[in-house]
Amino acid sequence: MQDRINEVIRRIQYLLPDVEVTSQQVQKNNDVILTGVMLKSQDNNIAPVFYIDDMIEQGWSYDRI
């Protein structure tokens, strides 16, 4: 699964070259650990995070993610 996560990050970085894209493991309140992908621009303190575990497990294409 890490290979797919890395590919998602690579594709986002290609589409958004001025945005720092990273992944991190996040433990949610119900002790579930999810993989979050964070998009952070250099001129903004707000960084959206989206969780891609379910998308990958459901077989979504890279373009759909």
Residue pairs with C-beta under 8 A, 6 or more apart in sequence:
1 35
1 53
1 56
4 56
5 23
5 35
5 37
5 52
5 56
6 23
7 62
8 37
8 52
8 56
8 62
8 65
9 21
9 22
9 23
9 37
11 62
12 19
12 21
12 37
12 39
13 19
13 21
16 39
18 41
18 42
19 39
19 40
19 41
20 38
20 39
20 40
20 41
20 42
21 37
21 38
21 39
21 40
22 37
22 38
22 40
23 35
23 36
23 37
23 38
24 35
24 36
24 38
25 33
25 34
25 35
25 36
26 33
26 34
26 35
26 36
26 49
26 51
27 33
28 34
34 51
34 53
35 51
35 52
35 53
36 49
36 50
36 51
36 52
37 49
37 50
37 51
37 52
38 47
38 48
38 49
39 47
39 48
39 49
40 47
41 47
52 65
55 64
55 65
56 65
